[in-house]
Amino acid sequence: MNTKNIKSRYGQIRTITEQADGSFIVEGETEYYRCAGLSEDVSGLYMIDFEGGPYIQVGDPLLDTKDCGIVKSIEIIKSETEGRLAVKIICA
């Protein structure tokens, strides 16, 4: 598994970890986040925006890099630590 750290515009660390199945887990401390869904089902998210970033949207390259692929789906997953947001990103 490949792990990369980036900083939000407020200096918070965001960790991006590539999973064995080719998906990515993006997580980090955040006081709040914004999201928009494709339906009433929370697993069908169209976009998610951590406090201070990153902004991730279906149809865009993951984190403005072509090496990760285009975002196909976004799913909020349970974080092990309170005050952290974790999302699973599937790219193609």
C-alpha positions in Angstrom: 0.0 0.0 0.0 1.2 3.4 -1.0 0.7 6.3 1.5 1.0 10.0 0.8 0.5 13.1 3.1 -0.7 16.4 1.9 -1.7 19.5 3.8 -5.0 21.4 3.8 -4.9 25.1 3.2 -5.0 25.4 7.0 -2.0 23.1 7.5 -3.9 20.0 8.6 -2.4 16.7 7.4 -4.5 14.6 5.0 -3.4 11.0 4.4 -4.1 9.3 1.1 -3.5 5.5 1.2 -3.9 3.3 -1.8 -5.6 0.0 -0.9 -4.9 -3.4 -2.3 -8.1 -3.3 -4.4 -6.9 0.0 -6.1 -9.2 2.3 -4.2 -7.9 5.1 -2.0 -8.7 6.1 1.6 -8.4 9.9 2.2 -8.6 10.9 5.9 -7.6 13.6 8.3 -8.7 15.7 11.2 -11.5 18.1 10.4 -14.0 20.2 12.3 -16.6 20.0 9.5 -17.0 18.9 5.9 -19.4 19.5 3.0 -20.8 16.8 0.8 -23.4 16.5 -1.9 -25.2 13.2 -2.8 -26.5 11.6 -5.9 -29.5 10.3 -4.0 -30.8 10.0 -0.5 -28.4 7.2 0.1 -25.3 8.6 1.8 -23.0 6.1 0.0 -23.9 7.8 -3.3 -21.9 11.0 -2.9 -21.1 13.3 -5.8 -18.6 15.4 -3.9 -16.9 15.8 -0.5 -14.9 18.8 0.8 -12.8 18.6 3.9 -12.4 21.7 6.0 -9.5 23.4 4.2 -9.5 20.7 1.5 -9.1 18.6 -0.4 -12.2 19.0 -2.5 -13.0 15.7 -4.2 -15.7 15.3 -7.0 -16.9 12.4 -9.1 -15.5 12.9 -12.7 -12.4 14.8 -11.6 -8.9 13.5 -11.3 -8.2 12.5 -7.7 -6.3 15.4 -6.2 -5.5 16.9 -9.6 -3.1 14.1 -10.5 -3.7 11.8 -13.5 -1.7 8.9 -11.9 -4.5 8.1 -9.4 -7.2 8.2 -12.1 -10.6 9.8 -12.4 -12.9 9.6 -9.3 -15.8 7.2 -10.0 -17.3 7.0 -6.5 -17.0 8.5 -3.0 -18.1 6.8 0.2 -17.8 8.0 3.8 -16.3 5.3 6.0 -16.0 5.1 9.8 -12.8 6.6 11.1 -10.9 4.9 13.9 -10.4 8.3 15.6 -13.0 10.8 16.7 -12.7 14.2 14.9 -11.4 12.6 11.8 -13.1 12.1 8.5 -12.3 9.1 6.3 -13.6 8.5 2.8 -13.1 5.7 0.3 -12.5 6.8 -3.3 -12.7 4.5 -6.2 -11.0 5.7 -9.4 -10.7 4.4 -12.9 
